[in-house]
Amino acid sequence: MLGRYAPGIHRADGPGQVTGDVRQKNMLRDPTSVLQPSLSPNETLLWCGQPRQGIFLRASDAFLIPFSLLWAGFAIVWEVMAISMLFGSFSSAASAPLGIRLIFPLFGIPFVLVGLYFMFGRFWFDRLLRERTYYGVTNERILIKTGVFSSTLKSLNLRSLADISLSEKSDGFGSISFGGGSPFGWMFSGMSWWPGMPTFSGPVLDSIQNANSVYSIIRDAYAQQK
C-alpha cells in the first residue's frame, strides 16, 4: 500500500475553484497520480494541485521587464555596430584585420541571446516548468515535484517547518513559502528556472488557487504533528 487519500481530498484543477474532478484543458497529468508513488505507507494526501497555468505577469516583472529591455537593447546595438564594422561600414575599422573585426560580432552573440531569452524565452520556459510542477500536502510532509527535462522531488517535513508565509491576491491565487527566504525574494518570484534561484527564494507553493484554503490545511496538519 503506497498511501491513502483523505476522504475530502482537494485537487486544484479549474481557474477559480477547488474540485475533485480533473478538467484540465491542456491535458496535464492528474497531480494525484503523479504524487501517489511518493507516499509512504499510512501517509494521507490532504491536498494536491499545480501552479497557475499559462503566461502571466508577476511582481518580479516590474524589475525584469525594464532590465531585459535595457540588456537586449544594448546587446542588439552592439551587435549591429559590430556587424557594420565587420563589413567595413566604418572607415576607421576597414583597415583592421578580418580576425579582429570578427571578434566583436562573435562576442556580442551570447549577450543578444540572453537578452532575447529574458524578453521572451523566460515566459515560455516558466509556463512549461509550471505545467510539469506538482504540489502535495500530506499529514506528514509538503511535496514539490518539478522539472522540465528531469523530475526532482523535494520533501519538507511538517515537524521541521520553522516559518510558513502566505501571500494572496484578490482572485484567490497566491503563494505559500517555507523557511523565510530572502527579504528581496519578491523580486525573483517565478525565476526558479534560473540557476540558484530556488535556493535563494526558498521552497514555495507558487501561484496556487485558493491559497488561503491550502494554507489552512497546512496549518492544521502542522498543529497535529506537534
Z-matrix of the N, CA and C atoms (Angstrom, degrees):
N
C 1 1.460
C 2 1.515 1 109.68
N 3 1.316 2 119.02 1 118.20
C 4 1.454 3 123.11 2 -175.20
C 5 1.516 4 112.29 3 -78.64
N 6 1.274 5 117.64 4 -31.09
C 7 1.458 6 120.45 5 -176.34
C 8 1.510 7 108.38 6 164.73
N 9 1.310 8 116.45 7 174.64
C 10 1.449 9 119.19 8 -179.24
C 11 1.520 10 109.42 9 -135.20
N 12 1.320 11 115.92 10 167.03
C 13 1.444 12 122.22 11 -178.75
C 14 1.523 13 110.07 12 -111.29
N 15 1.296 14 115.74 13 143.98
C 16 1.460 15 119.70 14 174.75
C 17 1.521 16 108.91 15 -67.97
N 18 1.320 17 119.11 16 146.96
C 19 1.475 18 121.61 17 -177.15
C 20 1.520 19 112.70 18 -55.82
N 21 1.327 20 117.46 19 -32.68
C 22 1.462 21 120.35 20 -178.36
C 23 1.506 22 113.38 21 -105.70
N 24 1.321 23 117.74 22 34.51
C 25 1.459 24 121.05 23 -176.06
C 26 1.522 25 110.94 24 -55.83
N 27 1.328 26 115.88 25 137.80
C 28 1.456 27 121.63 26 179.18
C 29 1.517 28 109.25 27 -107.08
N 30 1.329 29 115.21 28 139.61
C 31 1.453 30 120.23 29 175.42
C 32 1.517 31 107.64 30 -130.63
N 33 1.318 32 115.77 31 131.37
C 34 1.462 33 120.26 32 -177.64
C 35 1.512 34 109.36 33 -88.12
N 36 1.339 35 116.71 34 113.88
C 37 1.458 36 119.67 35 -175.88
C 38 1.530 37 112.65 36 -126.28
N 39 1.278 38 118.49 37 -48.53
C 40 1.451 39 121.89 38 -176.35
C 41 1.499 40 112.07 39 -87.88
N 42 1.349 41 118.31 40 170.57
C 43 1.448 42 121.10 41 -177.98
C 44 1.512 43 113.68 42 -75.01
N 45 1.334 44 119.94 43 -13.50
C 46 1.443 45 118.28 44 -175.22
C 47 1.507 46 115.16 45 -140.53
N 48 1.340 47 118.61 46 14.78
C 49 1.452 48 118.30 47 -179.44
C 50 1.515 49 109.84 48 -155.50
N 51 1.342 50 115.45 49 162.44
C 52 1.460 51 121.84 50 173.37
C 53 1.505 52 107.34 51 -104.39
N 54 1.312 53 117.31 52 125.35
C 55 1.448 54 121.20 53 -174.83
C 56 1.506 55 109.63 54 -142.67
N 57 1.345 56 116.16 55 163.75
C 58 1.446 57 120.98 56 178.97
C 59 1.510 58 112.39 57 -92.62
N 60 1.333 59 118.13 58 -2.66
C 61 1.449 60 121.72 59 -179.32
C 62 1.522 61 110.18 60 -95.46
N 63 1.313 62 115.92 61 147.76
C 64 1.459 63 120.93 62 178.09
C 65 1.514 64 108.12 63 -99.64
N 66 1.353 65 115.60 64 110.89
C 67 1.462 66 119.59 65 -178.90
C 68 1.517 67 108.95 66 -133.08
N 69 1.306 68 117.15 67 50.43
C 70 1.452 69 120.87 68 -176.84
C 71 1.523 70 109.41 69 -87.36
N 72 1.338 71 115.55 70 115.45
C 73 1.444 72 120.43 71 -175.17
C 74 1.524 73 112.70 72 -66.82
N 75 1.332 74 116.75 73 -25.50
C 76 1.462 75 119.48 74 -178.42
C 77 1.524 76 111.78 75 -88.54
N 78 1.313 77 118.22 76 12.99
C 79 1.462 78 123.08 77 172.12
C 80 1.524 79 112.33 78 60.94
N 81 1.326 80 117.47 79 36.49
C 82 1.442 81 120.12 80 175.95
C 83 1.525 82 109.58 81 -73.07
N 84 1.316 83 116.65 82 156.93
C 85 1.453 84 120.86 83 178.72
C 86 1.517 85 109.30 84 -71.42
N 87 1.315 86 115.93 85 149.32
C 88 1.452 87 121.83 86 178.80
C 89 1.532 88 108.74 87 -67.07
N 90 1.346 89 117.96 88 123.64
C 91 1.465 90 119.99 89 -179.73
C 92 1.520 91 113.29 90 -55.94
N 93 1.333 92 116.95 91 -33.40
C 94 1.462 93 119.66 92 -179.99
C 95 1.522 94 111.49 93 -61.39
N 96 1.340 95 116.59 94 -46.75
C 97 1.461 96 119.97 95 -178.70
C 98 1.528 97 111.64 96 -69.05
N 99 1.336 98 117.30 97 -28.31
C 100 1.462 99 120.50 98 179.23
C 101 1.529 100 110.68 99 -71.75
N 102 1.329 101 116.86 100 -40.42
C 103 1.461 102 120.84 101 -174.27
C 104 1.524 103 113.32 102 -89.00
N 105 1.320 104 117.22 103 -17.97
C 106 1.461 105 120.51 104 -176.62
C 107 1.528 106 113.50 105 -53.38
N 108 1.348 107 119.55 106 -45.97
C 109 1.472 108 118.14 107 -179.14
C 110 1.525 109 113.89 108 -62.81
N 111 1.329 110 118.33 109 -17.54
C 112 1.467 111 121.51 110 -178.19
C 113 1.522 112 112.66 111 -87.42
N 114 1.334 113 117.68 112 -7.13
C 115 1.459 114 120.58 113 -178.75
C 116 1.524 115 110.93 114 -78.18
N 117 1.316 116 115.64 115 138.23
C 118 1.457 117 120.60 116 175.71
C 119 1.526 118 109.69 117 -86.58
N 120 1.312 119 117.78 118 163.58
C 121 1.467 120 119.97 119 177.95
C 122 1.531 121 111.31 120 -56.11
N 123 1.315 122 114.73 121 137.41
C 124 1.470 123 122.54 122 179.06
C 125 1.526 124 113.57 123 70.17
N 126 1.337 125 117.41 124 8.39
C 127 1.462 126 120.33 125 176.84
C 128 1.532 127 108.66 126 -88.73
N 129 1.331 128 116.63 127 134.27
C 130 1.451 129 122.28 128 -175.19
C 131 1.526 130 110.55 129 -107.15
N 132 1.312 131 116.76 130 127.42
C 133 1.462 132 121.49 131 176.89
C 134 1.527 133 108.71 132 -85.45
N 135 1.318 134 116.73 133 114.43
C 136 1.462 135 122.55 134 -176.17
C 137 1.526 136 112.38 135 -90.97
N 138 1.333 137 116.90 136 -33.03
C 139 1.468 138 121.78 137 -179.60
C 140 1.516 139 108.38 138 -157.54
N 141 1.327 140 115.97 139 147.71
C 142 1.454 141 120.60 140 172.48
C 143 1.520 142 108.71 141 -149.91
N 144 1.303 143 116.59 142 154.02
C 145 1.454 144 120.97 143 -178.64
C 146 1.510 145 111.65 144 -177.31
N 147 1.325 146 115.32 145 -168.66
C 148 1.456 147 122.55 146 -179.89
C 149 1.518 148 109.71 147 -134.49
N 150 1.340 149 116.88 148 164.45
C 151 1.461 150 118.86 149 174.70
C 152 1.531 151 110.70 150 -66.93
N 153 1.301 152 115.23 151 166.91
C 154 1.457 153 121.08 152 174.43
C 155 1.517 154 109.45 153 -56.39
N 156 1.329 155 116.40 154 137.48
C 157 1.454 156 121.27 155 -175.14
C 158 1.532 157 110.95 156 -97.56
N 159 1.333 158 114.84 157 164.74
C 160 1.447 159 120.22 158 179.55
C 161 1.519 160 111.94 159 87.60
N 162 1.324 161 115.72 160 -171.99
C 163 1.466 162 122.77 161 179.89
C 164 1.523 163 108.74 162 -104.11
N 165 1.318 164 116.89 163 130.68
C 166 1.460 165 121.65 164 178.31
C 167 1.528 166 108.76 165 -152.27
N 168 1.314 167 115.49 166 161.63
C 169 1.455 168 121.42 167 -179.41
C 170 1.525 169 110.16 168 -87.46
N 171 1.339 170 115.42 169 147.80
C 172 1.447 171 122.66 170 178.48
C 173 1.532 172 109.66 171 -119.70
N 174 1.337 173 114.93 172 173.05
C 175 1.464 174 119.10 173 176.88
C 176 1.522 175 111.25 174 -61.83
N 177 1.331 176 116.56 175 -33.96
C 178 1.462 177 120.37 176 -179.05
C 179 1.524 178 112.31 177 -65.26
N 180 1.339 179 117.56 178 -20.96
C 181 1.461 180 120.12 179 -179.48
C 182 1.528 181 112.09 180 -68.65
N 183 1.334 182 117.63 181 -19.85
C 184 1.464 183 120.34 182 174.99
C 185 1.520 184 110.31 183 -62.05
N 186 1.319 185 116.82 184 -26.85
C 187 1.466 186 122.08 185 175.92
C 188 1.520 187 111.67 186 -97.39
N 189 1.336 188 117.17 187 -42.42
C 190 1.460 189 120.98 188 -171.96
C 191 1.528 190 113.34 189 -72.09
N 192 1.341 191 118.09 190 -35.73
C 193 1.467 192 119.26 191 -178.43
C 194 1.530 193 111.54 192 -65.86
N 195 1.353 194 119.63 193 -51.48
C 196 1.481 195 117.79 194 175.91
C 197 1.528 196 112.86 195 -60.55
N 198 1.349 197 116.23 196 -38.73
C 199 1.460 198 119.43 197 179.06
C 200 1.522 199 111.53 198 -62.47
N 201 1.327 200 116.50 199 -44.32
C 202 1.465 201 120.22 200 -178.72
C 203 1.527 202 111.26 201 -66.18
N 204 1.342 203 117.61 202 -36.29
C 205 1.464 204 120.67 203 178.04
C 206 1.526 205 111.27 204 -65.99
N 207 1.330 206 116.61 205 -42.69
C 208 1.466 207 120.15 206 178.27
C 209 1.523 208 111.04 207 -65.17
N 210 1.340 209 115.35 208 -45.94
C 211 1.472 210 120.02 209 -179.07
C 212 1.523 211 110.39 210 -61.24
N 213 1.340 212 115.83 211 -53.00
C 214 1.459 213 119.96 212 -176.44
C 215 1.529 214 110.69 213 -65.01
N 216 1.327 215 117.15 214 -39.99
C 217 1.465 216 119.66 215 179.56
C 218 1.510 217 112.01 216 -61.33
N 219 1.322 218 116.94 217 -46.23
C 220 1.463 219 120.64 218 178.96
C 221 1.528 220 110.43 219 -63.62
N 222 1.337 221 116.74 220 -44.07
C 223 1.469 222 120.39 221 -177.55
C 224 1.528 223 111.35 222 -64.80
N 225 1.329 224 117.23 223 -40.25
C 226 1.473 225 120.20 224 -179.07
C 227 1.529 226 110.54 225 -68.76
N 228 1.336 227 117.69 226 -41.92
C 229 1.469 228 120.68 227 177.15
C 230 1.518 229 110.22 228 -61.12
N 231 1.339 230 115.94 229 -43.06
C 232 1.468 231 120.24 230 177.74
C 233 1.532 232 110.31 231 -58.98
N 234 1.335 233 115.89 232 -45.83
C 235 1.461 234 119.76 233 -175.98
C 236 1.524 235 111.43 234 -67.05
N 237 1.332 236 117.28 235 -39.68
C 238 1.462 237 120.37 236 178.28
C 239 1.520 238 110.69 237 -62.83
N 240 1.320 239 116.48 238 -44.04
C 241 1.467 240 119.96 239 179.22
C 242 1.530 241 111.06 240 -66.26
N 243 1.335 242 116.59 241 -38.34
C 244 1.460 243 119.98 242 -179.96
C 245 1.522 244 111.28 243 -66.69
N 246 1.328 245 117.70 244 -39.86
C 247 1.468 246 121.10 245 178.15
C 248 1.526 247 110.33 246 -67.82
N 249 1.327 248 116.07 247 -38.89
C 250 1.471 249 119.42 248 177.45
C 251 1.517 250 110.58 249 -62.95
N 252 1.325 251 116.16 250 -39.39
C 253 1.455 252 119.92 251 177.69
C 254 1.521 253 111.11 252 -67.20
N 255 1.345 254 116.34 253 -34.74
C 256 1.464 255 120.54 254 179.58
C 257 1.515 256 111.38 255 -61.10
N 258 1.333 257 116.90 256 -39.49
C 259 1.463 258 120.75 257 -178.28
C 260 1.521 259 113.23 258 -94.67
N 261 1.339 260 115.39 259 15.26
C 262 1.451 261 119.61 260 172.33
C 263 1.505 262 115.67 261 76.20
N 264 1.318 263 117.71 262 26.47
C 265 1.468 264 119.78 263 179.23
C 266 1.520 265 111.61 264 -70.56
N 267 1.334 266 116.54 265 -26.10
C 268 1.459 267 120.75 266 176.04
C 269 1.526 268 108.48 267 -101.50
N 270 1.322 269 115.49 268 124.05
C 271 1.461 270 120.13 269 -176.34
C 272 1.519 271 112.15 270 -62.26
N 273 1.341 272 116.47 271 -31.93
C 274 1.463 273 119.93 272 -178.53
C 275 1.526 274 111.89 273 -70.02
N 276 1.341 275 116.87 274 -22.94
C 277 1.466 276 120.56 275 -177.92
C 278 1.520 277 112.71 276 -102.01
N 279 1.337 278 116.89 277 -8.38
C 280 1.467 279 119.21 278 -175.53
C 281 1.514 280 112.35 279 -65.00
N 282 1.334 281 116.30 280 -28.99
C 283 1.463 282 119.43 281 -177.85
C 284 1.517 283 113.33 282 -85.97
N 285 1.341 284 117.10 283 -6.07
C 286 1.465 285 120.32 284 -179.65
C 287 1.526 286 110.16 285 -70.96
N 288 1.337 287 117.73 286 148.64
C 289 1.471 288 120.22 287 178.41
C 290 1.529 289 110.97 288 -58.45
N 291 1.335 290 116.09 289 149.82
C 292 1.458 291 121.39 290 -178.20
C 293 1.524 292 111.74 291 -59.14
N 294 1.336 293 116.27 292 -38.83
C 295 1.462 294 119.42 293 -179.47
C 296 1.516 295 112.50 294 -60.67
N 297 1.313 296 116.72 295 -38.58
C 298 1.458 297 121.10 296 178.51
C 299 1.518 298 110.01 297 -66.92
N 300 1.320 299 116.34 298 -42.27
C 301 1.465 300 119.80 299 -178.70
C 302 1.527 301 112.23 300 -69.53
N 303 1.331 302 117.73 301 -23.58
C 304 1.461 303 120.90 302 177.62
C 305 1.523 304 112.84 303 -76.08
N 306 1.331 305 115.84 304 -27.88
C 307 1.461 306 119.58 305 -175.00
C 308 1.522 307 111.65 306 -61.17
N 309 1.336 308 116.75 307 -43.21
C 310 1.468 309 119.70 308 -173.05
C 311 1.532 310 112.66 309 -67.06
N 312 1.351 311 120.24 310 -44.82
C 313 1.476 312 118.03 311 175.71
C 314 1.528 313 113.04 312 -62.75
N 315 1.339 314 117.00 313 -40.12
C 316 1.462 315 120.09 314 179.74
C 317 1.520 316 110.78 315 -65.89
N 318 1.330 317 116.44 316 -37.48
C 319 1.456 318 120.78 317 179.19
C 320 1.527 319 111.35 318 -64.41
N 321 1.323 320 117.64 319 -33.38
C 322 1.459 321 121.21 320 -175.78
C 323 1.515 322 114.86 321 -82.42
N 324 1.349 323 117.73 322 -19.68
C 325 1.475 324 120.25 323 -175.88
C 326 1.521 325 113.02 324 -58.17
N 327 1.362 326 119.94 325 -48.31
C 328 1.471 327 118.29 326 179.66
C 329 1.526 328 113.17 327 -59.87
N 330 1.326 329 117.41 328 -35.45
C 331 1.462 330 120.38 329 -179.70
C 332 1.530 331 111.29 330 -69.15
N 333 1.321 332 116.56 331 -35.94
C 334 1.464 333 120.14 332 176.04
C 335 1.522 334 110.47 333 -65.81
N 336 1.329 335 116.37 334 -43.19
C 337 1.464 336 120.22 335 -179.37
C 338 1.530 337 111.22 336 -64.32
N 339 1.330 338 116.25 337 -41.95
C 340 1.470 339 119.49 338 177.77
C 341 1.522 340 110.37 339 -63.77
N 342 1.331 341 117.08 340 -41.59
C 343 1.458 342 120.62 341 178.63
C 344 1.520 343 112.41 342 -62.35
N 345 1.334 344 117.13 343 -42.85
C 346 1.466 345 120.61 344 178.10
C 347 1.523 346 111.25 345 -66.36
N 348 1.332 347 116.09 346 -35.00
C 349 1.459 348 118.75 347 177.87
C 350 1.526 349 110.60 348 -65.88
N 351 1.331 350 116.90 349 -43.24
C 352 1.460 351 119.79 350 179.24
C 353 1.524 352 111.27 351 -65.78
N 354 1.319 353 117.68 352 -31.02
C 355 1.455 354 120.76 353 -179.30
C 356 1.526 355 112.28 354 -78.71
N 357 1.337 356 116.89 355 -41.59
C 358 1.460 357 120.27 356 -172.43
C 359 1.527 358 113.49 357 -125.67
N 360 1.327 359 116.57 358 -48.21
C 361 1.461 360 120.77 359 -170.90
C 362 1.514 361 114.43 360 -62.73
N 363 1.329 362 117.65 361 -34.23
C 364 1.464 363 119.60 362 -176.66
C 365 1.524 364 111.80 363 -65.59
N 366 1.339 365 117.86 364 -30.73
C 367 1.458 366 120.37 365 177.65
C 368 1.527 367 110.50 366 -66.43
N 369 1.327 368 115.75 367 -41.75
C 370 1.466 369 119.99 368 179.27
C 371 1.519 370 110.66 369 -66.89
N 372 1.356 371 116.75 370 -44.21
C 373 1.466 372 119.23 371 -177.44
C 374 1.518 373 110.99 372 -68.88
N 375 1.330 374 117.79 373 -38.04
C 376 1.460 375 121.22 374 177.74
C 377 1.523 376 110.49 375 -61.96
N 378 1.348 377 116.60 376 -41.84
C 379 1.466 378 120.15 377 177.33
C 380 1.517 379 110.77 378 -62.26
N 381 1.337 380 116.73 379 -44.57
C 382 1.464 381 120.78 380 -179.52
C 383 1.523 382 111.43 381 -63.83
N 384 1.333 383 116.56 382 -39.74
C 385 1.464 384 119.90 383 -179.75
C 386 1.521 385 110.93 384 -66.53
N 387 1.327 386 117.22 385 -39.54
C 388 1.472 387 119.95 386 179.39
C 389 1.526 388 111.35 387 -69.03
N 390 1.327 389 117.57 388 -30.86
C 391 1.460 390 119.88 389 175.42
C 392 1.525 391 111.43 390 -63.19
N 393 1.331 392 116.53 391 -26.82
C 394 1.459 393 121.00 392 -176.18
C 395 1.527 394 111.48 393 -111.06
N 396 1.325 395 116.07 394 25.68
C 397 1.460 396 121.65 395 177.21
C 398 1.526 397 109.54 396 -114.53
N 399 1.326 398 115.93 397 134.30
C 400 1.465 399 121.86 398 -177.23
C 401 1.516 400 109.03 399 -132.16
N 402 1.329 401 115.65 400 136.69
C 403 1.452 402 121.44 401 -179.92
C 404 1.520 403 109.99 402 -117.31
N 405 1.319 404 115.46 403 148.00
C 406 1.452 405 120.31 404 176.22
C 407 1.514 406 111.54 405 -146.25
N 408 1.313 407 116.23 406 146.44
C 409 1.467 408 122.91 407 173.81
C 410 1.522 409 107.25 408 -123.15
N 411 1.310 410 116.45 409 122.00
C 412 1.459 411 120.98 410 176.96
C 413 1.526 412 109.07 411 -114.26
N 414 1.302 413 116.07 412 179.79
C 415 1.458 414 119.49 413 176.98
C 416 1.520 415 112.35 414 -73.82
N 417 1.358 416 116.98 415 -2.34
C 418 1.459 417 120.88 416 -179.36
C 419 1.525 418 113.73 417 -124.91
N 420 1.350 419 116.89 418 -31.74
C 421 1.468 420 119.12 419 -169.08
C 422 1.521 421 111.93 420 -142.95
N 423 1.335 422 113.55 421 165.92
C 424 1.459 423 123.34 422 164.02
C 425 1.527 424 106.63 423 -105.04
N 426 1.325 425 117.66 424 128.77
C 427 1.462 426 122.24 425 -178.27
C 428 1.516 427 109.37 426 -113.17
N 429 1.343 428 115.64 427 131.80
C 430 1.468 429 122.14 428 176.20
C 431 1.523 430 107.18 429 -130.57
N 432 1.312 431 116.44 430 109.23
C 433 1.458 432 121.67 431 179.35
C 434 1.515 433 109.09 432 -113.08
N 435 1.328 434 117.22 433 121.78
C 436 1.452 435 120.02 434 -174.32
C 437 1.523 436 110.69 435 -152.17
N 438 1.312 437 116.58 436 165.21
C 439 1.457 438 122.12 437 177.92
C 440 1.507 439 111.11 438 143.92
N 441 1.336 440 116.37 439 140.19
C 442 1.462 441 121.77 440 179.11
C 443 1.520 442 110.50 441 -91.65
N 444 1.305 443 117.00 442 -53.95
C 445 1.465 444 121.09 443 -177.47
C 446 1.530 445 112.02 444 -93.06
N 447 1.325 446 116.44 445 -30.53
C 448 1.460 447 121.75 446 174.21
C 449 1.520 448 107.56 447 -144.75
N 450 1.308 449 116.54 448 148.98
C 451 1.458 450 121.08 449 -173.99
C 452 1.523 451 110.85 450 -98.86
N 453 1.332 452 115.57 451 137.62
C 454 1.455 453 121.44 452 175.44
C 455 1.529 454 108.64 453 -124.12
N 456 1.310 455 116.16 454 146.69
C 457 1.455 456 122.48 455 -179.76
C 458 1.517 457 109.36 456 -116.88
N 459 1.334 458 115.71 457 122.65
C 460 1.463 459 121.08 458 176.05
C 461 1.523 460 108.05 459 -107.90
N 462 1.309 461 116.53 460 132.15
C 463 1.454 462 122.44 461 -177.27
C 464 1.520 463 109.34 462 -121.60
N 465 1.338 464 116.64 463 126.63
C 466 1.458 465 122.39 464 178.65
C 467 1.527 466 108.57 465 -115.31
N 468 1.320 467 116.16 466 116.93
C 469 1.463 468 120.42 467 179.23
C 470 1.522 469 109.44 468 -71.51
N 471 1.323 470 116.73 469 130.41
C 472 1.460 471 120.42 470 -177.83
C 473 1.528 472 111.65 471 -59.74
N 474 1.309 473 117.38 472 -33.96
C 475 1.464 474 120.26 473 -177.66
C 476 1.525 475 111.78 474 -67.87
N 477 1.332 476 117.73 475 -23.48
C 478 1.468 477 120.96 476 -176.53
C 479 1.526 478 113.33 477 -96.34
N 480 1.327 479 117.46 478 0.82
C 481 1.456 480 119.87 479 -178.55
C 482 1.524 481 109.76 480 -71.32
N 483 1.333 482 115.30 481 121.07
C 484 1.463 483 120.18 482 -179.25
C 485 1.523 484 111.79 483 -95.02
N 486 1.319 485 117.08 484 -27.76
C 487 1.460 486 119.85 485 -175.94
C 488 1.527 487 108.86 486 -151.28
N 489 1.338 488 116.60 487 133.53
C 490 1.460 489 122.47 488 177.46
C 491 1.524 490 107.76 489 -128.56
N 492 1.338 491 116.88 490 121.85
C 493 1.461 492 121.14 491 -176.61
C 494 1.523 493 109.89 492 -121.63
N 495 1.321 494 115.51 493 140.52
C 496 1.462 495 122.44 494 179.75
C 497 1.522 496 109.94 495 -119.27
N 498 1.320 497 116.16 496 130.80
C 499 1.469 498 121.79 497 169.82
C 500 1.519 499 107.16 498 -125.59
N 501 1.322 500 116.44 499 124.87
C 502 1.459 501 120.97 500 -172.96
C 503 1.518 502 110.52 501 -132.20
N 504 1.351 503 115.85 502 141.75
C 505 1.457 504 121.92 503 176.27
C 506 1.522 505 109.90 504 -95.23
N 507 1.312 506 115.40 505 172.06
C 508 1.464 507 120.33 506 -177.58
C 509 1.524 508 112.73 507 -66.11
N 510 1.344 509 117.84 508 -22.02
C 511 1.463 510 120.35 509 -179.46
C 512 1.524 511 112.95 510 -86.18
N 513 1.331 512 117.01 511 2.89
C 514 1.459 513 120.80 512 177.73
C 515 1.517 514 114.14 513 94.38
N 516 1.326 515 117.89 514 -14.73
C 517 1.454 516 120.32 515 176.03
C 518 1.526 517 109.31 516 -78.09
N 519 1.303 518 115.96 517 146.41
C 520 1.452 519 119.95 518 179.60
C 521 1.510 520 111.13 519 -169.82
N 522 1.326 521 115.31 520 -177.88
C 523 1.461 522 121.48 521 -179.44
C 524 1.514 523 109.55 522 -129.35
N 525 1.319 524 115.10 523 145.36
C 526 1.460 525 122.23 524 177.37
C 527 1.523 526 106.91 525 -119.40
N 528 1.310 527 116.26 526 118.25
C 529 1.466 528 121.04 527 -177.49
C 530 1.521 529 110.17 528 -109.57
N 531 1.328 530 115.07 529 153.23
C 532 1.455 531 121.90 530 -176.19
C 533 1.530 532 109.43 531 -126.22
N 534 1.312 533 116.02 532 134.98
C 535 1.459 534 119.64 533 174.50
C 536 1.505 535 115.24 534 89.35
N 537 1.320 536 119.11 535 9.49
C 538 1.455 537 121.23 536 175.46
C 539 1.508 538 113.46 537 83.59
N 540 1.344 539 118.18 538 -67.52
C 541 1.459 540 120.82 539 -176.94
C 542 1.512 541 111.76 540 74.26
N 543 1.312 542 116.41 541 -169.68
C 544 1.460 543 122.04 542 -178.68
C 545 1.519 544 110.63 543 -80.24
N 546 1.360 545 118.35 544 146.02
C 547 1.466 546 119.84 545 175.51
C 548 1.517 547 112.92 546 -65.07
N 549 1.330 548 116.89 547 -16.00
C 550 1.456 549 121.32 548 177.47
C 551 1.522 550 111.93 549 -100.46
N 552 1.335 551 115.94 550 16.90
C 553 1.456 552 120.38 551 -176.69
C 554 1.517 553 113.66 552 -61.10
N 555 1.372 554 117.18 553 -28.56
C 556 1.466 555 119.79 554 -179.40
C 557 1.519 556 111.72 555 -60.78
N 558 1.348 557 116.26 556 -29.25
C 559 1.466 558 120.36 557 -178.76
C 560 1.522 559 111.44 558 -68.30
N 561 1.345 560 116.41 559 -19.97
C 562 1.453 561 120.17 560 -174.51
C 563 1.525 562 111.68 561 -119.46
N 564 1.340 563 117.70 562 19.44
C 565 1.457 564 120.74 563 177.49
C 566 1.523 565 110.02 564 -63.51
N 567 1.322 566 115.79 565 137.19
C 568 1.454 567 119.66 566 -178.79
C 569 1.509 568 114.47 567 79.62
N 570 1.343 569 117.52 568 10.04
C 571 1.472 570 120.45 569 -178.80
C 572 1.520 571 111.32 570 -107.56
N 573 1.328 572 117.36 571 30.90
C 574 1.458 573 120.18 572 178.28
C 575 1.523 574 112.00 573 -65.64
N 576 1.345 575 116.17 574 -14.63
C 577 1.463 576 120.53 575 177.04
C 578 1.523 577 111.85 576 -74.29
N 579 1.354 578 117.73 577 -16.20
C 580 1.457 579 120.90 578 -178.03
C 581 1.524 580 109.48 579 -90.85
N 582 1.358 581 118.54 580 133.98
C 583 1.463 582 120.64 581 -176.46
C 584 1.527 583 112.03 582 -55.12
N 585 1.331 584 116.94 583 129.21
C 586 1.451 585 122.34 584 177.14
C 587 1.508 586 115.12 585 91.60
N 588 1.328 587 118.40 586 -16.34
C 589 1.460 588 120.41 587 -176.21
C 590 1.532 589 113.55 588 -66.68
N 591 1.352 590 119.60 589 -39.71
C 592 1.467 591 117.96 590 177.32
C 593 1.518 592 112.72 591 -57.84
N 594 1.339 593 117.20 592 -37.17
C 595 1.458 594 121.03 593 178.19
C 596 1.514 595 110.81 594 -69.08
N 597 1.327 596 116.18 595 -37.14
C 598 1.457 597 121.32 596 -177.81
C 599 1.523 598 111.61 597 -68.74
N 600 1.314 599 117.35 598 -42.72
C 601 1.453 600 121.23 599 -174.93
C 602 1.528 601 113.15 600 -90.60
N 603 1.339 602 117.78 601 -18.18
C 604 1.453 603 120.95 602 -179.28
C 605 1.520 604 111.69 603 85.48
N 606 1.345 605 117.97 604 166.97
C 607 1.470 606 120.99 605 179.08
C 608 1.522 607 110.80 606 -63.70
N 609 1.325 608 116.56 607 142.79
C 610 1.460 609 120.58 608 -177.40
C 611 1.518 610 110.62 609 -153.48
N 612 1.331 611 115.79 610 141.62
C 613 1.463 612 121.56 611 165.94
C 614 1.528 613 104.94 612 -89.96
N 615 1.300 614 116.42 613 101.06
C 616 1.460 615 122.36 614 -166.69
C 617 1.527 616 112.36 615 -90.04
N 618 1.325 617 116.32 616 128.44
C 619 1.467 618 123.24 617 170.79
C 620 1.533 619 112.45 618 50.98
N 621 1.318 620 116.11 619 54.44
C 622 1.466 621 120.71 620 178.24
C 623 1.530 622 109.27 621 -97.78
N 624 1.322 623 116.06 622 150.27
C 625 1.456 624 119.81 623 178.15
C 626 1.525 625 110.30 624 -80.24
N 627 1.339 626 114.83 625 154.71
C 628 1.459 627 120.76 626 -177.19
C 629 1.523 628 111.11 627 49.82
N 630 1.332 629 114.82 628 48.69
C 631 1.464 630 119.98 629 -174.97
C 632 1.519 631 112.21 630 -60.21
N 633 1.312 632 117.46 631 -35.44
C 634 1.468 633 120.04 632 -178.95
C 635 1.530 634 111.37 633 -65.06
N 636 1.335 635 117.03 634 -37.74
C 637 1.466 636 120.68 635 177.71
C 638 1.526 637 110.98 636 -65.91
N 639 1.334 638 116.55 637 -42.13
C 640 1.462 639 120.53 638 178.35
C 641 1.526 640 110.12 639 -65.30
N 642 1.327 641 115.93 640 -38.90
C 643 1.466 642 120.52 641 177.81
C 644 1.533 643 110.73 642 -59.89
N 645 1.330 644 116.77 643 -41.24
C 646 1.461 645 120.87 644 178.26
C 647 1.522 646 111.24 645 -64.76
N 648 1.349 647 116.68 646 -39.38
C 649 1.465 648 120.70 647 177.97
C 650 1.524 649 110.08 648 -61.46
N 651 1.328 650 116.55 649 -42.77
C 652 1.471 651 120.62 650 -179.71
C 653 1.521 652 110.72 651 -66.10
N 654 1.336 653 116.88 652 -43.24
C 655 1.451 654 120.33 653 -179.36
C 656 1.531 655 111.28 654 -63.09
N 657 1.339 656 116.27 655 -40.69
C 658 1.462 657 120.31 656 178.97
C 659 1.531 658 110.84 657 -65.36
N 660 1.344 659 116.04 658 -43.34
C 661 1.458 660 119.44 659 179.30
C 662 1.533 661 111.00 660 -65.71
N 663 1.330 662 115.51 661 -37.17
C 664 1.468 663 120.13 662 178.46
C 665 1.525 664 110.91 663 -64.79
N 666 1.324 665 116.13 664 -41.46
C 667 1.467 666 120.20 665 -179.91
C 668 1.527 667 111.23 666 -64.13
N 669 1.322 668 117.37 667 -35.37
C 670 1.454 669 120.61 668 -179.53
C 671 1.534 670 112.48 669 -72.26
N 672 1.339 671 115.14 670 -19.86
C 673 1.473 672 118.86 671 179.76
C 674 1.535 673 112.25 672 -82.83
N 675 1.318 674 116.45 673 -17.26
C 676 1.454 675 120.23 674 -176.72
C 677 1.539 676 111.24 675 -77.86
